[in-house]
Amino acid sequence: MSDTLNLTLAQLNPTLGDLDKNAKTILDVWKKHDGSSDLVIFPELFLCGYPPEDLVMNSVFQELSDEKVAEICRASSSFKSAALVPSIVFDQERRVCFNAAILIEKGEIVDVFMKHKLPNYAVFDEVRTFEPAPLPDPFVFRGHKIGLMICEDAWHTDVPLHLKDKGAEILISINGSPYSYRQHQDRHVIATQCVEETGLDLIYLNMTGGQDELVFDGSSFVMNKDGKTIYQASAFKDEIIQINATHSASSYNFEIQNKNTEKQDTDTVLYEALKVGVRDYLHKNGFKKALIGLSGGIDSALTASICVDALGADNVRCIMMPSEFTSHHSLEDAKECAALLGVKYEVIAIKDAVKTFEGLIPDLSGLAHENTQSRIRGVILMALSNMTGEMVITTGNKSEMAVGYCTLYGDMNGGYNPLKDLYKTDVYRISEWRNKQNPAIPERIITKEPSAELRADQKDQDSLPPYEILDDILKLLVEYDDIDWSEAPEDIQEILDRCGNDLDLIHKVAKLLKISEYKRYQAPPGTRISFKAFGRDRRYPMTNNFVNSIAKKH
């Protein structure tokens, strides 16, 4: 036995369902660090990807997962080090599946550790697909007693305390923990509680990358038994972390070869989340290029910026589709934005197409006439997508999606929406942040009044309250609809104070939120950055006669 345990942590990005690619990554990393490491560790369910959802109930997928584990064993038989390979484990006799981590050494499965706590809230529904295992016991590895926790296990005190009581000397937590703008803080609160109650050092490993609407930020860290974070990895960057942990007395001394990441501000990390969401959704689904309708407004400008930063300017094409209601400044602003970003830019006027529809449909007017323009644009973008293989990226924000200020089969057409979980006020803030890094959005786009430009002199505020007020109301109706005001933080109380007295307006917004549910069911996926996004988080029924309201303080 050596007092020092050499660990390699793989903060990496798996591709869900690509067992061959993920297994190759595992073996490549393991082989590269075999001479310098005792144990190579991968994030939660790395072999199959996370979250696998109903894939785990597919019998062929179960068999292939087992075969891939056996293949990893054969390929690693000559390795000096061991590895923790997270994978599904199917119990044939009981016909149940476990979220597990497999300890492989010298080509053999030495031990299997199974997840005890299965999350069943927010974006998680593991209770549907996995069986909870009994409380885990620590395992002895080269003289060190390690308490292994799989993600949710660390969020409940009974698991780390049980490991401590059973003699664990150090805690290791492997995770598939998706990003939200408050998740980093929440993780550190839970980690601090964990080390305070157990008196043990904690190593926290998380995956990176995008999976459908979820993005995983990595942000792995090491926290000593005093609650001090002694190492913090980057957010949204792949990283191999080398840790030499030397046991002395009742704790470990850590020598970490990687440099601590400088603290990243909230908007920097959020913007990285938006980039990763677009990049991985396109690339993991076999797309290389994005196609965007660039209107001269702020939403499409920010969307184009995100896509350029995620995919490269050569892989983004923007189309301006003016109608008779498109202002001259929108034409100028769209062209300038495209030039600043360095993307391919074209203009396809829709005036003739609109006239054709006016001839086909007598008395086409009002909302139907407005939506026809939007749908013509959607048809053009989808036709171009079919011709070129570019994915259409939609540009609607969370405020618009909430109240239905969007057109089915029109501006909602497309494969992915980077702004889906970003309120309009956030769009402005992030646009200003992006310009500070490198100007990409013309100043007039940020300062002018927002307009869909589907009729003469139209402004968003003709149909909606000012976005500052609308977003406050929506946050209370969407994110904080289950709030206990006796425990509400001050910033949430301030939101209520700003908008809580206008009951008529609140009811109007709540009704719009309700009647737009069917649109959101048909909306493309988009990057989740809040803790309650439309889609996986918030699941209200389409047919529903209840109109929500804001809870009152007691």
C-alpha positions in Angstrom: 0.0 0.0 0.0 1.1 3.5 -0.8 0.0 6.5 1.3 -0.5 8.4 -2.0 -3.4 7.7 -4.3 -2.8 9.0 -7.9 -6.2 9.8 -9.5 -7.1 10.9 -13.0 -10.4 12.6 -13.4 -11.9 12.8 -16.9 -14.1 15.9 -17.2 -15.2 15.0 -20.7 -18.1 15.1 -23.2 -19.8 11.8 -24.1 -22.2 11.2 -26.9 -25.4 9.6 -25.8 -25.9 6.2 -27.3 -22.5 6.1 -29.1 -21.1 3.2 -27.1 -18.2 2.7 -29.5 -17.0 6.3 -29.3 -17.5 6.6 -25.6 -15.7 3.3 -25.0 -12.8 4.4 -27.2 -12.6 7.7 -25.2 -12.4 5.7 -22.0 -9.7 3.4 -23.2 -7.7 6.2 -24.8 -7.7 8.3 -21.6 -7.0 5.3 -19.4 -4.1 4.1 -21.6 -2.5 7.5 -21.8 -2.5 7.9 -18.0 -1.9 4.3 -17.1 1.7 4.9 -16.1 1.0 7.9 -13.8 -2.3 6.9 -12.3 -3.7 4.4 -9.9 -7.4 5.0 -10.7 -9.0 6.7 -13.7 -12.5 8.0 -13.1 -15.2 9.0 -15.5 -18.5 11.0 -15.0 -21.9 9.4 -14.4 -23.1 6.9 -17.1 -20.2 8.0 -19.3 -20.2 4.8 -21.4 -23.8 5.3 -22.6 -24.2 9.0 -22.1 -26.6 10.9 -19.8 -29.5 11.0 -19.5 -30.3 7.8 -21.4 -34.0 7.9 -20.6 -35.9 5.0 -22.2 -32.9 3.7 -24.0 -32.1 1.8 -20.8 -35.2 -0.3 -21.2 -34.2 -1.4 -24.7 -33.0 -5.0 -24.6 -30.5 -4.6 -27.5 -29.0 -1.5 -25.9 -28.7 -3.4 -22.6 -26.9 -6.2 -24.4 -24.5 -3.9 -26.3 -23.7 -2.0 -23.1 -22.7 -5.3 -21.4 -20.6 -6.3 -24.5 -18.9 -2.9 -24.5 -17.9 -3.3 -20.8 -16.5 -6.8 -21.7 -14.5 -5.2 -24.5 -13.1 -2.6 -22.2 -12.1 -5.3 -19.8 -10.2 -7.3 -22.6 -8.5 -4.1 -23.9 -7.3 -3.1 -20.4 -6.0 -6.4 -19.2 -2.4 -5.3 -19.3 -2.9 -1.9 -17.7 -1.3 -1.3 -14.4 -4.0 1.1 -13.2 -7.7 0.6 -12.6 -10.7 2.6 -13.8 -14.2 3.4 -12.7 -16.4 3.0 -15.8 -19.9 4.3 -15.2 -22.6 2.3 -17.1 -26.0 0.8 -16.9 -26.2 -2.6 -15.3 -29.2 -4.8 -16.1 -30.3 -7.5 -13.7 -31.7 -10.2 -15.9 -33.4 -12.2 -13.1 -35.3 -9.2 -11.7 -35.6 -7.4 -15.0 -34.5 -4.1 -13.6 -31.7 -1.6 -14.5 -29.3 0.2 -12.3 -27.3 3.4 -12.7 -23.9 2.1 -11.8 -20.1 2.5 -11.9 -18.0 -0.6 -12.6 -14.5 -0.9 -11.1 -12.3 -2.6 -13.7 -8.7 -3.8 -12.9 -6.4 -6.2 -14.8 -9.1 -6.9 -17.2 -11.6 -8.0 -14.6 -14.7 -6.5 -13.0 -13.6 -6.1 -9.4 -16.7 -4.4 -8.1 -20.0 -2.7 -9.1 -21.4 0.3 -7.3 -25.0 1.3 -7.8 -26.9 4.6 -7.3 -29.0 4.7 -4.2 -30.9 8.0 -4.6 -32.8 8.4 -7.9 -33.8 12.0 -8.7 -37.4 12.5 -9.7 -37.8 16.3 -10.1 -37.0 19.1 -12.5 -35.4 17.5 -15.6 -34.9 14.1 -13.9 -37.1 11.1 -14.0 -34.7 8.3 -13.1 -37.4 6.5 -11.0 -39.0 5.7 -14.4 -36.1 3.8 -15.7 -33.8 2.7 -12.9 -34.1 0.7 -9.7 -32.7 2.3 -6.5 -29.9 0.3 -4.9 -29.3 -0.1 -1.2 -27.1 2.4 0.6 -23.5 2.0 -0.8 -20.6 0.8 1.3 -17.1 2.1 0.8 -14.6 0.0 -1.1 -10.9 -0.6 -0.4 -8.6 0.3 -3.3 -4.9 -0.1 -2.8 -5.2 0.5 0.9 -7.5 3.5 0.7 -11.2 3.3 1.8 -13.2 5.3 -0.8 -16.8 6.3 -0.5 -18.2 6.5 -4.0 -21.4 8.5 -4.6 -23.2 8.7 -7.9 -24.6 12.3 -8.4 -27.9 12.5 -6.4 -26.3 10.4 -3.6 -24.3 13.4 -2.5 -27.4 15.6 -2.2 -28.8 13.6 0.6 -27.0 13.4 4.0 -27.8 9.7 4.7 -25.5 8.5 1.9 -22.3 10.3 2.8 -22.9 9.8 6.5 -23.4 6.0 5.9 -20.2 5.9 4.0 -18.4 7.7 6.8 -19.9 5.3 9.4 -18.7 2.4 7.4 -15.1 3.7 7.4 -14.7 5.8 4.3 -11.6 8.0 4.4 -12.4 10.1 1.3 -15.5 10.8 -0.8 -15.7 10.8 -4.6 -18.8 11.9 -6.4 -19.3 11.2 -10.1 -22.0 13.3 -11.8 -24.1 14.1 -14.8 -25.2 17.4 -13.4 -26.8 19.8 -15.9 -26.1 23.5 -15.9 -28.5 26.2 -14.7 -27.4 29.7 -13.7 -27.7 28.8 -10.0 -26.4 25.2 -10.1 -22.8 26.0 -9.4 -23.7 27.7 -6.2 -26.1 25.0 -5.2 -23.5 22.3 -5.7 -21.0 24.0 -3.5 -23.6 24.5 -0.8 -24.4 20.8 -0.8 -20.7 19.8 -1.0 -19.9 22.1 2.0 -22.7 20.5 4.0 -21.4 17.0 3.0 -17.8 17.6 4.2 -18.9 19.4 7.3 -21.1 16.5 8.4 -18.7 13.8 7.5 -15.3 15.5 8.2 -14.1 13.9 4.9 -12.5 15.4 1.8 -14.6 15.4 -1.3 -13.7 15.0 -5.0 -16.5 16.1 -7.3 -16.3 15.1 -11.0 -18.9 16.3 -13.6 -19.3 15.8 -17.4 -19.3 18.4 -20.1 -21.2 18.9 -23.3 -24.8 19.2 -24.6 -27.5 16.6 -24.8 -30.8 17.8 -26.4 -31.9 20.7 -24.2 -29.5 20.0 -21.4 -25.9 21.3 -21.1 -23.3 20.0 -18.7 -20.7 22.4 -17.5 -18.1 20.3 -15.9 -16.9 22.7 -13.2 -15.4 19.8 -11.3 -13.8 20.6 -7.9 -11.9 19.3 -4.9 -13.1 20.4 -1.5 -11.1 19.6 1.7 -12.7 18.5 4.9 -12.6 22.1 6.2 -15.0 23.2 3.4 -12.4 25.0 1.3 -12.4 24.5 -2.4 -8.8 23.9 -3.2 -9.3 23.2 -6.9 -11.9 24.4 -9.4 -12.0 23.2 -13.0 -13.2 25.3 -15.9 -16.9 25.4 -17.0 -17.8 23.9 -20.3 -14.2 22.8 -21.1 -12.9 19.3 -21.4 -10.2 18.7 -18.9 -8.1 15.8 -17.6 -7.4 16.5 -13.9 -4.4 14.9 -12.2 -4.6 14.5 -8.4 -2.1 13.0 -6.1 -3.9 12.4 -2.8 -1.7 11.6 0.2 -3.4 10.2 3.2 -2.2 11.5 6.6 -3.9 11.2 9.9 -7.7 11.8 9.3 -7.5 13.6 6.0 -5.8 13.8 2.6 -3.2 16.3 1.3 -3.8 17.1 -2.3 -1.2 17.8 -5.0 -3.2 18.9 -8.1 -1.2 19.2 -11.3 -3.8 21.4 -13.1 -4.0 25.1 -12.4 -7.1 26.5 -10.6 -9.5 28.2 -13.0 -9.9 31.9 -12.5 -13.4 32.7 -11.3 -15.8 33.1 -14.2 -18.6 35.7 -14.1 -22.2 34.5 -14.4 -22.8 35.9 -17.9 -19.5 34.4 -19.3 -20.6 30.9 -18.1 -24.1 31.4 -19.3 -22.9 32.4 -22.8 -20.7 29.3 -22.9 -23.8 27.3 -22.1 -25.6 28.8 -25.0 -22.7 28.0 -27.3 -22.3 24.5 -26.2 -26.0 23.8 -26.5 -26.0 24.8 -30.2 -22.7 23.2 -31.0 -23.4 19.8 -29.6 -27.0 19.6 -30.8 -25.9 20.2 -34.3 -22.7 18.2 -34.3 -24.1 15.2 -32.4 -27.0 15.1 -34.8 -24.8 15.2 -37.9 -25.2 18.9 -38.9 -22.3 21.2 -39.5 -24.0 24.4 -40.7 -26.7 26.8 -39.3 -29.3 28.8 -41.2 -30.8 31.9 -39.5 -33.5 34.4 -40.5 -31.8 37.7 -39.7 -34.5 40.3 -39.2 -32.5 43.3 -37.9 -33.9 42.7 -34.4 -32.0 41.8 -31.3 -33.1 38.2 -31.0 -31.9 37.1 -34.4 -28.7 39.1 -33.9 -27.8 37.5 -30.6 -28.8 34.1 -32.1 -26.4 34.7 -35.0 -23.6 35.7 -32.6 -24.0 32.6 -30.5 -24.0 30.4 -33.6 -20.9 32.1 -35.0 -19.1 31.7 -31.7 -20.2 28.0 -31.5 -19.7 26.9 -35.1 -17.5 29.4 -36.8 -18.6 32.1 -39.2 -18.0 29.9 -42.3 -20.7 27.6 -41.0 -23.5 30.2 -40.5 -25.7 31.7 -43.2 -28.2 34.5 -42.6 -31.2 35.3 -44.7 -33.0 38.7 -44.6 -36.6 38.4 -45.8 -38.1 41.8 -46.0 -41.8 42.5 -46.5 -43.6 45.8 -47.3 -43.5 46.5 -43.5 -39.8 45.9 -43.0 -38.2 49.2 -42.1 -35.1 50.6 -43.9 -33.2 50.6 -40.6 -33.9 46.9 -40.2 -32.4 46.2 -43.6 -29.3 48.3 -42.7 -29.0 46.7 -39.2 -29.2 43.1 -40.5 -26.6 43.8 -43.1 -24.3 45.5 -40.6 -24.7 42.6 -38.1 -23.9 40.0 -40.8 -20.8 42.0 -41.8 -19.6 42.3 -38.2 -20.0 38.5 -37.7 -18.4 37.7 -41.1 -21.3 35.4 -42.1 -22.8 34.7 -45.5 -25.7 37.0 -46.0 -28.6 37.1 -48.6 -31.8 39.0 -49.1 -34.9 37.2 -50.3 -37.9 39.6 -50.5 -41.3 38.1 -49.7 -43.5 40.8 -51.1 -44.5 38.8 -54.2 -45.2 35.7 -52.1 -47.5 37.7 -49.8 -49.4 39.2 -52.8 -49.9 35.6 -54.0 -51.5 34.6 -50.8 -53.6 37.7 -50.8 -55.0 36.6 -54.1 -55.5 33.0 -53.0 -57.3 34.0 -49.7 -59.9 36.7 -50.2 -59.9 39.4 -47.5 -56.7 38.2 -45.9 -56.1 40.7 -43.2 -55.3 41.2 -39.5 -53.6 38.5 -37.5 -54.0 36.0 -40.4 -52.1 38.4 -42.7 -49.3 38.9 -40.2 -48.9 35.2 -39.5 -48.9 34.5 -43.3 -45.8 36.6 -43.6 -44.1 34.7 -40.8 -45.1 31.4 -42.3 -43.8 32.4 -45.8 -40.4 33.1 -44.1 -40.6 29.8 -42.4 -41.2 27.9 -45.6 -38.3 29.7 -47.3 -35.9 28.8 -44.6 -37.0 25.2 -44.5 -36.8 24.9 -48.3 -33.2 26.2 -48.1 -32.5 23.8 -45.3 -33.7 20.9 -47.4 -31.6 22.0 -50.3 -28.3 22.5 -48.4 -28.5 20.4 -45.2 -28.1 23.5 -43.0 -30.2 23.4 -39.8 -32.6 26.2 -39.3 -32.0 27.9 -36.0 -35.1 29.7 -34.5 -34.8 32.9 -32.6 -37.7 33.3 -30.2 -37.0 34.1 -26.6 -38.6 32.8 -23.4 -40.9 35.8 -23.0 -42.4 35.3 -26.4 -42.6 31.6 -26.0 -44.4 32.1 -22.7 -47.2 34.3 -24.0 -47.5 32.9 -27.5 -46.0 35.9 -29.2 -44.7 33.6 -32.0 -46.2 31.9 -35.0 -46.6 28.2 -35.4 -45.0 27.0 -38.7 -43.6 30.5 -39.1 -40.8 31.9 -36.9 -41.1 28.8 -34.8 -39.9 26.7 -37.7 -36.5 25.1 -37.2 -34.4 22.5 -35.4 -33.0 24.3 -32.4 -33.5 27.5 -30.4 -30.6 28.9 -28.4 -32.8 31.6 -26.8 -35.6 29.4 -25.7 -34.9 29.7 -22.0 -33.7 33.4 -22.1 -36.1 36.1 -21.2 -36.2 39.2 -23.4 -34.5 41.3 -20.7 -31.8 38.7 -20.5 -31.4 38.9 -24.3 -30.6 42.6 -24.0 -28.2 42.0 -21.1 -26.3 39.2 -22.9 -26.2 41.2 -26.1 -24.5 44.0 -24.4 -22.1 41.6 -22.7 -21.3 40.0 -26.0 -20.5 43.4 -27.6 -18.1 44.2 -24.8 -16.1 41.1 -25.7 -16.1 41.8 -29.5 -18.7 44.1 -31.2 -21.1 41.9 -33.2 -24.5 43.5 -32.7 -25.1 47.0 -34.0 -25.9 49.5 -31.2 -29.2 50.5 -32.9 -30.4 46.9 -32.7 -30.0 47.1 -28.9 -31.5 50.5 -28.4 -34.5 50.6 -30.8 -38.0 49.5 -29.8 -38.6 45.8 -30.5 -41.0 45.1 -33.3 -42.1 42.0 -35.3 -42.7 44.4 -38.3 -45.7 42.4 -39.6 -47.9 45.5 -39.9 -47.4 49.3 -40.2 -45.8 50.9 -37.2 -46.0 47.8 -35.1 -44.3 47.6 -31.7 -44.1 44.6 -29.4 -45.6 46.8 -26.6 -48.8 47.2 -28.7 -49.6 43.7 -27.6 -47.5 43.1 -24.5 -46.6 45.0 -21.4 -43.1 46.4 -21.3 -40.6 43.5 -21.1 -39.3 44.6 -17.7 -42.7 44.1 -16.2 -43.7 41.1 -18.3 -40.5 39.2 -17.4 -41.1 39.9 -13.7 -44.6 38.5 -13.9 -43.5 35.5 -15.9 -40.7 34.6 -13.5 -43.3 34.4 -10.7 -45.7 32.4 -12.8 -43.1 30.0 -14.3 -40.0 29.7 -12.1 -41.6 30.5 -8.7 -45.1 29.1 -9.0 -44.4 26.9 -6.0 -42.8 29.5 -3.8 -43.1 29.6 -0.1 -43.0 33.3 0.6 -42.0 32.8 4.3 -38.7 31.5 3.0 -38.4 33.5 -0.3 -35.1 35.2 -0.8 -35.0 39.0 -0.9 -34.5 39.3 -4.7 -37.6 37.3 -5.3 -39.6 39.3 -2.8 -38.5 42.4 -4.7 -39.9 41.0 -8.0 -43.3 40.6 -6.3 -43.1 44.1 -4.9 -42.5 45.5 -8.4 -45.4 43.7 -10.2 -47.7 42.1 -7.6 -50.3 44.9 -7.3 -51.5 44.9 -10.9 -53.9 41.9 -10.6 -55.6 42.5 -14.0 -52.3 42.5 -15.8 -51.1 39.4 -13.9 -54.3 37.6 -14.9 -53.9 38.7 -18.6 -50.3 37.4 -18.7 -51.3 34.2 -16.9 -54.1 33.6 -19.4 -51.7 34.1 -22.3 -49.3 31.6 -20.7 -52.1 29.0 -20.4 -53.5 29.3 -23.9 -50.1 29.1 -25.5 -49.2 25.7 -24.0 -50.0 23.9 -27.3 -47.5 26.1 -29.1 -44.7 25.2 -26.7 -45.4 21.5 -27.2 -44.6 22.0 -30.9 -41.6 24.3 -30.4 -38.1 23.1 -31.2 -35.7 22.2 -28.4 -33.5 24.9 -26.9 -30.7 25.3 -24.4 -31.8 25.1 -20.8 -30.1 27.7 -18.6 -32.7 28.3 -15.8 -33.9 25.8 -13.2 -37.4 25.7 -14.8 -37.3 25.7 -18.6 -40.2 25.0 -20.8 -40.1 21.4 -21.9 -38.3 19.0 -19.6 -38.8 21.1 -16.4 -42.2 22.7 -16.7 -44.8 20.2 -17.8 -48.2 21.7 -17.8 -51.1 20.0 -19.7 -52.2 21.5 -23.0 -55.9 20.9 -22.2 -56.3 22.6 -18.9 -58.9 25.1 -17.5 -56.8 26.4 -14.6 -55.4 29.9 -15.0 -52.4 30.3 -12.8 -51.9 33.3 -10.5 -49.1 34.6 -8.2 -49.2 33.3 -4.6 -49.8 35.9 -2.0 -47.5 36.6 1.0 -49.0 35.5 4.3 
